């Protein structure tokens, strides 16, 4: 009886964690913009920048895209440059 | 001496004469401040992500300039008062890239 109760408790806790912990859903945690063969972050490379922007043209947080801290900073700078030159929108539809 | 990357957008209806006169004026300003254009790219007419001064399309020109900060100040002063130029952006860069950017249009 005691054992069964413990098992039930454990399962409940796991389910509760999964609700709030988004990283568990994505097994790949390495940064897609670091390492060898990574694409160069430049405001002229609009195709790449559009991947890291939401439908409403907001910059996606790195906890969703798994971009490293330094690269995220570079990315947001380049997106802002592209916005000034009207290569990318400030607000989406 | 520093390297600068400078992009300006003109009205899409601008003919060759108009764009040549803008370029001549820019070269004149650069010459006065002993600077020069190192590299040049033409991005052609692109649709803008948002309207600028009631324009929905614009002609993009990209320049790489070798010079001092005074040149950029003079250049932006001219561009701010020219009605044919709708937007510009200049930034300091460490070195000039060798390859062409993906936005270049060959014509």
Backbone of each chain as ProteinMPNN parsed JSONL, in Angstrom:
{"seq_chain_A": "XXXXXXXXXXXXXXXXXXXXXXXXXXXXXXXXXXXXXXXXXXXXXXXXXXXXXXXXXXXXXXXXXXXXXXXXXXXXXXXXXXXXXXXXXXXXX", "coords_chain_A": {"N_chain_A": [[0.825, -1.213, 0.0], [1.849, 1.268, 0.881], [3.944, 1.591, -0.898], [2.618, 1.852, -3.354], [1.335, 4.287, -3.038], [3.495, 6.079, -3.019], [4.458, 5.812, -5.596], [2.345, 6.904, -7.07], [2.462, 9.557, -6.235], [4.904, 10.414, -7.283], [4.489, 10.355, -10.051], [2.582, 12.338, -10.354], [4.016, 14.631, -9.659], [5.87, 14.768, -11.751], [4.258, 15.286, -13.961], [3.308, 17.803, -13.269], [5.645, 19.338, -13.403], [6.271, 19.253, -16.137], [4.406, 20.855, -17.285], [5.195, 23.489, -16.821], [7.856, 23.588, -17.505], [9.416, 24.346, -20.326], [11.655, 23.561, -21.695], [11.967, 20.822, -21.576], [10.507, 19.734, -23.599], [12.004, 20.064, -25.86], [14.621, 18.281, -27.083], [17.062, 18.98, -28.278], [19.527, 21.081, -27.291], [21.596, 22.686, -28.032], [23.158, 25.688, -29.285], [21.949, 27.051, -32.307], [23.338, 28.92, -33.754], [25.964, 28.988, -33.055], [29.282, 27.572, -33.092], [31.004, 25.429, -35.531], [30.541, 26.143, -38.993], [28.292, 27.646, -38.65], [25.728, 29.993, -39.594], [26.409, 33.384, -40.651], [25.59, 36.186, -38.688], [23.891, 38.791, -39.879], [22.533, 41.958, -40.812], [21.753, 41.995, -43.426], [21.116, 39.476, -44.102], [18.28, 38.452, -44.391], [16.633, 36.257, -44.501], [17.584, 34.499, -42.548], [17.218, 36.018, -40.21], [14.467, 36.253, -40.094], [13.615, 33.863, -39.094], [13.911, 34.055, -36.386], [11.97, 35.653, -35.374], [8.7, 36.498, -34.307], [5.264, 35.928, -35.505], [4.061, 38.364, -35.25], [6.176, 40.012, -35.628], [7.85, 40.29, -33.439], [10.877, 39.929, -31.53], [11.964, 36.68, -30.849], [12.277, 35.045, -27.652], [15.359, 33.743, -26.264], [15.049, 31.451, -24.81], [13.215, 29.941, -26.081], [14.224, 29.626, -28.683], [16.735, 28.586, -28.254], [19.119, 29.946, -28.682], [22.415, 31.064, -28.004], [23.632, 33.222, -25.337], [25.339, 35.362, -26.088], [25.06, 35.344, -28.865], [22.393, 35.863, -29.123], [22.248, 38.496, -28.369], [23.693, 39.703, -30.427], [22.031, 39.021, -32.518], [19.616, 40.41, -31.96], [20.511, 43.003, -32.249], [21.117, 43.128, -34.979], [18.629, 42.625, -36.104], [17.318, 44.93, -35.372], [18.696, 46.794, -36.877], [17.957, 46.011, -39.452], [15.304, 46.65, -39.319], [15.287, 49.438, -39.287], [16.013, 50.037, -41.903], [13.788, 49.238, -43.245], [13.747, 46.634, -44.114], [12.765, 44.681, -42.595], [9.708, 44.343, -40.72], [8.493, 46.551, -38.079], [6.17, 46.067, -36.696], [3.902, 43.332, -36.949], [1.226, 41.719, -38.858]], "CA_chain_A": [[0.0, 0.0, 0.0], [2.705, 2.458, 0.985], [4.698, 1.73, -2.149], [1.732, 2.359, -4.406], [1.083, 5.721, -2.821], [4.694, 6.828, -3.449], [4.5, 5.811, -7.061], [1.353, 7.871, -7.549], [2.95, 10.905, -5.943], [5.985, 10.742, -8.205], [3.92, 10.61, -11.373], [1.897, 13.622, -10.303], [5.025, 15.682, -9.669], [6.465, 14.861, -13.09], [3.297, 15.956, -14.833], [3.279, 19.209, -12.893], [6.839, 20.014, -13.909], [6.253, 19.34, -17.598], [3.52, 21.955, -17.675], [5.87, 24.782, -16.767], [9.207, 23.521, -18.037], [9.306, 24.227, -21.771], [12.866, 22.994, -22.276], [11.878, 19.37, -21.641], [9.882, 19.354, -24.86], [13.006, 20.122, -26.927], [15.818, 17.577, -26.673], [18.257, 19.653, -28.793], [19.709, 22.307, -26.508], [22.776, 23.44, -28.463], [22.816, 26.919, -30.009], [22.026, 26.85, -33.752], [24.141, 29.967, -34.397], [27.352, 28.89, -32.608], [30.011, 26.405, -33.578], [31.516, 25.445, -36.911], [29.549, 26.12, -40.064], [27.104, 28.427, -38.291], [25.541, 31.132, -40.488], [26.821, 34.687, -40.136], [24.451, 37.038, -38.329], [24.055, 40.098, -40.518], [21.204, 42.526, -41.1], [21.416, 41.764, -44.828], [20.664, 38.091, -44.222], [16.921, 38.574, -43.855], [16.058, 34.917, -44.382], [17.966, 33.961, -41.244], [16.636, 36.828, -39.132], [13.024, 36.038, -40.018], [13.373, 32.653, -38.309], [13.971, 34.374, -34.961], [10.988, 36.707, -35.137], [7.358, 35.911, -34.251], [4.354, 36.36, -36.568], [3.794, 39.789, -35.068], [7.466, 40.682, -35.821], [8.604, 40.474, -32.192], [12.049, 39.054, -31.42], [11.653, 35.538, -29.984], [13.227, 34.886, -26.562], [16.332, 32.676, -26.516], [14.641, 30.215, -24.136], [12.441, 29.187, -27.056], [15.021, 29.316, -29.872], [17.996, 27.971, -27.821], [20.283, 30.713, -29.12], [23.258, 31.389, -26.854], [23.424, 34.578, -24.828], [26.06, 36.323, -26.918], [24.488, 35.376, -30.218], [21.06, 36.492, -29.02], [22.481, 39.938, -28.313], [24.056, 40.092, -31.789], [20.84, 38.831, -33.344], [18.648, 41.485, -31.736], [21.095, 44.219, -32.813], [21.001, 43.084, -36.437], [17.207, 42.749, -36.434], [16.953, 46.342, -35.22], [19.25, 47.499, -38.038], [17.117, 45.676, -40.607], [14.037, 47.368, -39.16], [15.482, 50.845, -39.654], [16.056, 50.123, -43.357], [12.515, 48.709, -43.766], [13.906, 45.272, -44.641], [11.886, 43.89, -41.733], [8.718, 45.237, -40.1], [8.486, 46.782, -36.626], [4.97, 45.384, -36.209], [3.336, 42.423, -37.942], [-0.224, 41.851, -39.019]], "C_chain_A": [[0.864, 1.27, 0.0], [3.434, 2.714, -0.33], [3.835, 2.352, -3.252], [1.518, 3.872, -4.279], [2.266, 6.569, -3.323], [4.779, 6.941, -4.961], [3.545, 6.878, -7.631], [1.831, 9.297, -7.359], [3.988, 11.349, -6.969], [5.433, 11.139, -9.579], [3.278, 12.006, -11.42], [2.905, 14.771, -10.399], [5.623, 15.89, -11.067], [5.545, 15.636, -14.034], [3.253, 17.45, -14.555], [4.472, 19.971, -13.437], [6.757, 20.261, -15.41], [5.395, 20.507, -18.075], [4.281, 23.283, -17.77], [7.228, 24.775, -17.417], [9.162, 23.28, -19.539], [10.494, 23.486, -22.366], [12.786, 21.471, -22.398], [11.269, 18.891, -22.956], [10.894, 19.32, -26.006], [14.28, 19.416, -26.472], [17.1, 18.278, -27.124], [18.435, 20.984, -28.074], [20.88, 23.147, -26.992], [22.34, 24.628, -29.328], [22.965, 26.724, -31.517], [22.906, 27.877, -34.466], [25.6, 29.953, -33.951], [27.995, 27.663, -33.239], [30.403, 26.523, -35.028], [30.367, 25.404, -37.91], [28.275, 26.883, -39.746], [26.967, 29.62, -39.233], [25.936, 32.447, -39.829], [25.589, 35.531, -39.839], [24.704, 38.418, -38.906], [22.68, 40.634, -40.878], [20.786, 42.326, -42.545], [20.884, 40.36, -45.063], [19.256, 37.97, -43.637], [16.281, 37.215, -43.635], [16.34, 34.311, -43.012], [17.255, 34.7, -40.117], [15.144, 36.547, -38.97], [12.668, 34.796, -39.218], [13.266, 32.973, -36.813], [13.025, 35.501, -34.58], [9.6, 36.057, -35.161], [6.499, 36.427, -35.409], [4.055, 37.85, -36.48], [5.089, 40.6, -35.069], [8.212, 40.986, -34.529], [9.791, 39.52, -32.182], [11.726, 37.933, -30.428], [12.69, 35.43, -28.865], [14.131, 33.677, -26.793], [15.929, 31.386, -25.817], [13.785, 29.357, -25.061], [13.329, 28.738, -28.228], [16.356, 28.647, -29.546], [19.237, 28.691, -28.338], [21.085, 31.121, -27.893], [23.156, 32.879, -26.525], [24.082, 35.631, -25.718], [25.448, 36.477, -28.288], [23.114, 36.036, -30.218], [21.196, 38.014, -29.026], [22.822, 40.46, -29.711], [22.835, 40.055, -32.704], [19.873, 40.005, -33.202], [19.173, 42.8, -32.306], [20.883, 44.257, -34.314], [19.544, 43.217, -36.877], [16.791, 44.216, -36.367], [17.495, 47.176, -36.367], [18.369, 47.274, -39.254], [15.789, 46.414, -40.537], [14.157, 48.817, -39.589], [15.423, 50.997, -41.163], [14.816, 49.523, -44.02], [12.701, 47.37, -44.483], [13.038, 44.312, -43.841], [10.903, 44.83, -41.05], [8.946, 45.416, -38.59], [7.307, 46.037, -35.99], [4.407, 44.508, -37.325], [1.846, 42.614, -38.072], [-0.949, 41.07, -37.951]], "O_chain_A": [[0.636, 2.203, -0.77], [3.536, 3.842, -0.811], [4.267, 3.25, -3.974], [1.52, 4.613, -5.262], [2.085, 7.611, -3.953], [5.113, 7.984, -5.523], [3.894, 7.636, -8.536], [1.627, 10.148, -8.225], [3.969, 12.48, -7.456], [5.86, 12.126, -10.178], [3.42, 12.741, -12.397], [2.688, 15.748, -11.115], [5.85, 17.018, -11.504], [5.979, 16.507, -14.79], [3.171, 18.263, -15.475], [4.338, 21.111, -13.882], [7.123, 21.33, -15.897], [5.636, 21.072, -19.141], [4.045, 24.088, -18.67], [7.72, 25.821, -17.842], [8.905, 22.162, -19.987], [10.372, 22.855, -23.416], [13.469, 20.887, -23.24], [11.502, 17.756, -23.371], [10.678, 18.636, -27.006], [14.957, 19.901, -25.565], [18.12, 18.192, -26.44], [17.62, 21.896, -28.216], [21.144, 24.211, -26.433], [21.311, 24.586, -30.003], [24.017, 26.269, -31.967], [23.191, 27.725, -35.654], [26.394, 30.784, -34.393], [27.32, 26.829, -33.843], [30.181, 27.545, -35.677], [29.361, 24.725, -37.702], [27.289, 26.786, -40.477], [27.974, 30.204, -39.635], [25.818, 32.609, -38.614], [24.657, 35.585, -40.641], [25.614, 39.127, -38.478], [21.772, 39.871, -41.208], [19.608, 42.465, -42.875], [20.275, 40.083, -46.096], [19.068, 37.455, -42.535], [15.491, 37.031, -42.709], [15.47, 33.697, -42.395], [16.749, 34.08, -39.181], [14.613, 36.594, -37.861], [11.549, 34.679, -38.717], [12.61, 32.249, -36.065], [13.243, 36.211, -33.598], [9.359, 35.154, -35.962], [6.946, 37.259, -36.198], [3.827, 38.514, -37.491], [5.119, 41.729, -34.58], [9.102, 41.837, -34.509], [9.725, 38.433, -32.755], [11.275, 38.191, -29.312], [13.869, 35.696, -29.1], [13.729, 32.707, -27.434], [16.417, 30.318, -26.187], [13.652, 28.155, -24.834], [13.204, 27.611, -28.708], [17.046, 28.184, -30.454], [20.306, 28.086, -28.419], [20.515, 31.482, -26.863], [22.665, 33.68, -27.32], [23.477, 36.647, -26.058], [25.326, 37.584, -28.813], [22.724, 36.685, -31.189], [20.375, 38.724, -29.607], [22.324, 41.503, -30.137], [22.635, 40.933, -33.543], [19.371, 40.53, -34.196], [18.395, 43.623, -32.79], [20.514, 45.293, -34.867], [19.253, 43.844, -37.896], [16.013, 44.689, -37.195], [16.862, 48.142, -36.794], [18.064, 48.208, -39.996], [15.212, 46.765, -41.566], [13.234, 49.369, -40.188], [14.855, 51.967, -41.666], [14.804, 49.322, -45.235], [11.909, 47.013, -45.355], [12.627, 43.264, -44.34], [11.226, 45.996, -40.82], [9.513, 44.55, -37.924], [7.423, 45.461, -34.909], [4.43, 44.887, -38.496], [1.265, 43.53, -37.491], [-2.18, 41.06, -37.922]]}, "seq_chain_B": "XXXXXXXXXXXXXXXXXXXXXXXXXXXXXXXXXXXXXXXXXXXXXXXXXXXXXXXXXXXXXXXXXXXXXXXXXXXXXXXXXXXXXXXXXXXXXXXXXXXXXXXXXXX", "coords_chain_B": {"N_chain_B": [[41.768, 56.631, -39.907], [38.573, 55.336, -40.63], [36.285, 52.622, -41.338], [33.18, 52.686, -42.933], [29.799, 51.658, -43.289], [27.297, 52.464, -45.455], [23.956, 52.999, -46.187], [21.438, 54.05, -48.373], [18.047, 54.938, -49.141], [16.131, 55.647, -51.937], [13.458, 57.42, -53.664], [11.257, 55.286, -55.512], [10.529, 55.967, -58.148], [12.562, 57.329, -59.24], [14.653, 58.352, -61.892], [17.501, 57.366, -64.006], [19.121, 59.566, -64.315], [18.545, 61.119, -62.066], [19.436, 59.448, -59.954], [22.096, 59.355, -60.598], [22.858, 61.991, -60.204], [22.559, 62.238, -57.466], [24.533, 60.502, -56.626], [26.81, 61.748, -57.617], [26.824, 64.036, -56.088], [27.238, 62.946, -53.557], [29.777, 61.864, -53.894], [31.192, 64.188, -54.251], [30.968, 65.374, -51.727], [32.395, 63.498, -50.254], [34.914, 63.777, -51.364], [35.667, 66.324, -50.593], [36.179, 65.946, -47.92], [38.418, 64.353, -47.857], [37.858, 61.465, -48.335], [36.816, 58.216, -49.509], [34.885, 56.076, -51.72], [34.9, 52.685, -51.188], [33.718, 50.288, -51.86], [30.794, 49.236, -53.61], [27.315, 48.628, -53.782], [24.381, 47.623, -55.478], [21.117, 47.326, -54.661], [18.754, 47.391, -55.955], [15.204, 47.949, -56.7], [13.112, 47.502, -54.004], [10.375, 46.139, -52.122], [9.068, 47.901, -49.364], [9.04, 47.204, -45.839], [7.387, 48.689, -44.29], [5.489, 51.692, -44.821], [7.264, 54.554, -45.934], [7.277, 57.945, -45.782], [4.979, 57.945, -47.391], [5.69, 56.155, -49.374], [5.759, 52.933, -50.837], [7.56, 51.328, -51.992], [11.11, 51.159, -52.567], [14.312, 52.401, -53.713], [17.322, 50.865, -53.246], [20.596, 51.65, -52.175], [23.923, 50.793, -51.507], [26.853, 51.632, -49.799], [30.357, 51.392, -49.176], [32.505, 53.089, -47.181], [35.616, 54.766, -46.768], [36.922, 56.72, -44.343], [36.657, 59.613, -42.13], [34.811, 60.496, -39.126], [33.633, 62.918, -39.598], [32.886, 63.068, -42.238], [30.649, 61.4, -42.426], [28.862, 62.83, -40.958], [28.509, 65.115, -42.539], [27.504, 63.924, -44.826], [25.084, 62.829, -43.981], [23.768, 65.121, -43.35], [23.325, 66.283, -45.837], [21.667, 64.316, -46.933], [19.456, 64.384, -45.315], [18.127, 66.672, -46.074], [17.53, 66.311, -48.71], [14.903, 65.666, -50.86], [14.478, 63.453, -52.395], [15.652, 61.328, -51.192], [14.614, 58.926, -48.94], [15.247, 57.467, -46.7], [18.05, 56.621, -44.595], [21.008, 54.91, -43.423], [23.892, 54.693, -41.497], [26.792, 52.988, -40.45], [29.544, 52.085, -38.33], [32.128, 49.917, -39.279], [34.369, 47.111, -38.828], [35.936, 45.822, -40.785], [35.949, 45.619, -44.396], [33.64, 43.575, -46.047], [34.4, 40.858, -48.261], [32.863, 39.251, -49.988], [29.873, 39.536, -52.007], [26.737, 40.776, -50.822], [23.649, 39.008, -50.134], [21.601, 40.5, -51.151], [22.165, 41.834, -53.435], [21.516, 43.066, -56.688], [21.918, 42.173, -60.004], [22.274, 44.122, -62.809]], "CA_chain_B": [[40.715, 56.355, -40.891], [37.623, 54.277, -40.266], [35.431, 52.111, -42.4], [31.752, 52.86, -42.657], [28.845, 51.102, -44.228], [26.246, 53.475, -45.576], [22.87, 52.608, -47.092], [20.364, 55.055, -48.492], [16.9, 54.526, -49.946], [15.548, 56.772, -52.678], [12.11, 57.229, -54.215], [11.372, 54.275, -56.576], [10.304, 56.506, -59.492], [13.75, 58.089, -59.637], [15.293, 57.848, -63.109], [18.958, 57.202, -63.917], [19.703, 60.904, -64.166], [18.403, 61.527, -60.669], [20.308, 58.67, -59.076], [23.471, 59.752, -60.885], [23.128, 63.296, -59.592], [22.733, 62.0, -56.027], [25.845, 59.873, -56.441], [27.835, 62.77, -57.847], [26.822, 64.922, -54.907], [27.865, 62.2, -52.457], [31.218, 61.785, -54.182], [31.731, 65.528, -54.027], [31.087, 65.55, -50.27], [33.471, 62.624, -49.799], [36.197, 64.317, -51.836], [35.95, 67.506, -49.771], [36.683, 65.496, -46.612], [39.39, 63.301, -48.245], [37.408, 60.092, -48.128], [36.477, 57.607, -50.793], [34.034, 54.887, -51.737], [35.742, 51.51, -51.41], [32.915, 49.264, -52.515], [29.461, 49.729, -53.883], [26.362, 47.575, -54.129], [23.062, 48.092, -55.877], [20.122, 46.326, -54.24], [17.576, 47.529, -56.801], [13.95, 48.409, -56.087], [12.539, 46.488, -53.118], [9.188, 46.608, -51.409], [9.409, 48.247, -47.983], [8.266, 46.498, -44.822], [6.369, 49.652, -43.836], [5.563, 52.846, -45.721], [8.089, 55.676, -45.496], [6.868, 59.155, -46.503], [3.945, 57.516, -48.343], [6.244, 55.278, -50.405], [5.673, 51.529, -50.471], [8.744, 50.689, -52.535], [12.258, 52.06, -52.518], [15.529, 52.006, -54.413], [18.374, 50.735, -52.237], [22.0, 51.791, -52.583], [24.79, 50.464, -50.377], [28.223, 52.108, -50.023], [31.375, 51.193, -48.138], [33.269, 54.336, -47.215], [36.796, 54.885, -45.915], [37.025, 58.134, -44.015], [36.515, 59.942, -40.723], [33.427, 60.66, -38.676], [33.116, 64.192, -40.103], [32.279, 62.775, -43.542], [29.325, 60.836, -42.21], [28.03, 63.94, -40.483], [28.187, 65.95, -43.708], [26.708, 63.105, -45.737], [23.727, 62.706, -43.442], [23.185, 66.459, -43.426], [22.828, 66.416, -47.218], [20.585, 63.364, -47.197], [18.278, 64.764, -44.54], [17.403, 67.756, -46.736], [17.184, 65.929, -50.081], [13.565, 65.056, -50.821], [14.479, 62.192, -53.135], [16.126, 60.274, -50.285], [13.582, 58.755, -47.917], [15.802, 56.881, -45.466], [19.462, 56.244, -44.687], [21.602, 54.336, -42.209], [25.334, 54.487, -41.62], [27.36, 52.361, -39.248], [30.978, 51.841, -38.348], [32.458, 48.493, -39.358], [35.801, 46.871, -38.602], [36.578, 45.607, -42.091], [34.993, 45.548, -45.5], [33.461, 42.189, -46.473], [34.836, 40.621, -49.645], [31.786, 38.71, -50.833], [28.683, 40.341, -52.212], [25.633, 40.366, -49.955], [22.584, 38.302, -50.842], [20.568, 41.422, -51.644], [22.63, 42.517, -54.641], [20.802, 42.805, -57.942], [22.766, 42.44, -61.17], [21.482, 44.681, -63.909]], "C_chain_B": [[39.852, 55.17, -40.45], [36.902, 53.779, -41.498], [33.979, 52.282, -41.98], [30.933, 52.145, -43.715], [27.657, 52.053, -44.26], [25.201, 53.021, -46.59], [21.867, 53.748, -47.17], [19.286, 54.553, -49.438], [16.333, 55.757, -50.636], [14.139, 56.412, -53.143], [12.195, 56.24, -55.387], [11.241, 54.818, -57.987], [11.527, 57.236, -60.037], [14.387, 57.481, -60.895], [16.818, 57.814, -62.941], [19.656, 58.531, -63.675], [19.706, 61.347, -62.711], [19.344, 60.773, -59.763], [21.769, 58.998, -59.33], [23.822, 61.069, -60.21], [23.311, 63.168, -58.081], [24.12, 61.441, -55.769], [26.979, 60.875, -56.62], [27.973, 63.681, -56.641], [27.521, 64.237, -53.725], [29.38, 62.128, -52.654], [31.912, 63.123, -53.938], [31.97, 65.774, -52.532], [32.255, 64.719, -49.738], [34.83, 63.217, -50.158], [36.628, 65.502, -50.98], [36.59, 67.105, -48.448], [37.716, 64.376, -46.742], [38.972, 61.896, -47.799], [37.078, 59.507, -49.485], [35.54, 56.42, -50.624], [34.917, 53.696, -52.07], [34.974, 50.47, -52.216], [31.487, 49.766, -52.628], [28.551, 48.562, -54.239], [25.028, 48.199, -54.487], [22.037, 47.008, -55.541], [18.831, 46.44, -55.052], [16.356, 48.047, -56.056], [13.359, 47.261, -55.287], [11.261, 47.047, -52.49], [9.551, 46.814, -49.933], [8.508, 47.495, -47.008], [7.175, 47.39, -44.226], [6.533, 50.9, -44.703], [6.413, 53.951, -45.098], [7.739, 56.861, -46.38], [5.929, 58.804, -47.661], [4.506, 56.721, -49.528], [6.139, 53.842, -49.915], [6.819, 50.713, -51.057], [9.894, 51.678, -52.512], [13.46, 51.481, -53.23], [16.672, 52.012, -53.399], [19.759, 50.901, -52.862], [22.877, 51.586, -51.355], [26.221, 50.879, -50.701], [29.119, 51.699, -48.865], [32.356, 52.35, -48.259], [34.481, 54.232, -46.291], [36.964, 56.362, -45.606], [36.901, 58.361, -42.517], [35.058, 60.243, -40.395], [32.794, 61.934, -39.234], [32.374, 63.996, -41.431], [30.847, 62.309, -43.367], [28.356, 61.921, -41.775], [27.569, 64.804, -41.651], [27.232, 65.218, -44.651], [25.258, 63.036, -45.272], [22.999, 64.045, -43.481], [22.576, 66.676, -44.811], [21.599, 65.536, -47.44], [19.298, 63.742, -46.465], [17.447, 65.815, -45.28], [17.05, 67.439, -48.183], [15.863, 65.169, -50.07], [13.513, 63.711, -51.531], [14.924, 61.023, -52.265], [15.144, 60.135, -49.132], [14.134, 58.168, -46.62], [17.277, 56.567, -45.673], [19.924, 55.679, -43.359], [23.09, 54.186, -42.439], [25.849, 53.884, -40.331], [28.827, 52.081, -39.442], [31.204, 50.339, -38.417], [33.971, 48.324, -39.226], [36.539, 46.623, -39.905], [35.518, 45.414, -43.161], [34.87, 44.104, -45.981], [33.815, 42.018, -47.949], [33.702, 40.139, -50.528], [30.638, 39.721, -50.962], [27.595, 39.852, -51.254], [24.517, 39.739, -50.792], [21.534, 39.212, -51.452], [20.932, 42.059, -52.976], [21.841, 42.091, -55.879], [21.745, 43.116, -59.089], [21.902, 42.95, -62.317], [22.392, 45.416, -64.886]], "O_chain_B": [[40.35, 54.153, -39.967], [36.905, 54.417, -42.551], [33.61, 52.051, -40.829], [31.328, 52.046, -44.876], [27.089, 52.398, -43.224], [25.538, 52.694, -47.728], [21.497, 54.336, -46.154], [19.564, 53.841, -50.403], [16.086, 56.781, -49.999], [13.695, 55.27, -53.03], [13.123, 56.341, -56.19], [11.766, 54.227, -58.93], [11.516, 57.707, -61.175], [14.631, 56.277, -60.965], [17.353, 58.179, -61.895], [20.638, 58.616, -62.938], [20.694, 61.865, -62.192], [19.986, 61.368, -58.897], [22.593, 58.936, -58.418], [24.932, 61.248, -59.708], [24.11, 63.887, -57.482], [24.801, 61.842, -54.825], [27.967, 60.86, -55.886], [29.074, 64.046, -56.23], [28.289, 64.862, -52.994], [30.156, 62.305, -51.715], [33.055, 63.18, -53.484], [33.007, 66.299, -52.125], [33.011, 65.175, -48.879], [35.771, 63.17, -49.367], [37.81, 65.663, -50.679], [37.435, 67.824, -47.915], [37.864, 63.552, -45.839], [39.645, 61.245, -47.0], [37.061, 60.217, -50.491], [35.419, 55.844, -49.543], [35.599, 53.684, -53.094], [35.514, 49.853, -53.135], [31.037, 50.606, -51.848], [28.967, 47.623, -54.916], [24.599, 49.178, -53.876], [22.094, 45.903, -56.081], [17.906, 45.654, -54.846], [16.46, 48.523, -54.925], [13.128, 46.176, -55.821], [11.094, 48.259, -52.349], [10.252, 45.997, -49.336], [7.356, 47.19, -47.318], [6.166, 46.899, -43.722], [7.607, 51.132, -45.258], [6.303, 54.247, -43.908], [7.889, 56.79, -47.6], [6.08, 59.313, -48.772], [3.859, 56.627, -50.571], [6.389, 53.552, -48.745], [7.032, 49.561, -50.679], [9.683, 52.889, -52.447], [13.622, 50.266, -53.343], [16.954, 53.033, -52.773], [20.046, 50.364, -53.931], [22.605, 52.14, -50.29], [26.748, 50.522, -51.755], [28.687, 51.666, -47.713], [32.961, 52.56, -49.31], [34.396, 53.69, -45.188], [37.132, 57.171, -46.519], [37.022, 57.425, -41.727], [34.192, 60.243, -41.27], [31.571, 62.03, -39.334], [31.378, 64.663, -41.709], [29.943, 62.763, -44.068], [27.189, 61.932, -42.169], [26.399, 65.176, -41.744], [26.292, 65.799, -45.193], [24.328, 63.167, -46.068], [21.778, 64.099, -43.625], [21.463, 67.184, -44.941], [20.619, 65.958, -48.054], [18.196, 63.457, -46.933], [16.224, 65.857, -45.143], [16.343, 68.215, -48.825], [15.713, 64.167, -49.371], [12.602, 62.917, -51.293], [14.614, 59.869, -52.559], [14.869, 61.104, -48.425], [13.544, 58.356, -45.556], [17.706, 56.281, -46.791], [19.324, 55.927, -42.313], [23.515, 53.621, -43.447], [25.39, 54.236, -39.245], [29.298, 51.867, -40.559], [30.555, 49.574, -37.703], [34.744, 49.249, -39.474], [37.634, 47.144, -40.114], [34.363, 45.096, -42.879], [35.878, 43.47, -46.291], [33.569, 42.9, -48.772], [33.582, 40.559, -51.679], [30.473, 40.621, -50.138], [27.537, 38.67, -50.917], [24.458, 39.924, -52.007], [20.667, 38.749, -52.193], [20.11, 42.746, -53.583], [21.546, 40.913, -56.077], [22.314, 44.206, -59.145], [20.941, 42.306, -62.735], [21.917, 45.958, -65.884]]}, "name": "protein", "num_of_chains": 2, "seq": "XXXXXXXXXXXXXXXXXXXXXXXXXXXXXXXXXXXXXXXXXXXXXXXXXXXXXXXXXXXXXXXXXXXXXXXXXXXXXXXXXXXXXXXXXXXXXXXXXXXXXXXXXXXXXXXXXXXXXXXXXXXXXXXXXXXXXXXXXXXXXXXXXXXXXXXXXXXXXXXXXXXXXXXXXXXXXXXXXXXXXXXXXXXXXXXXXXXXXXXX"}
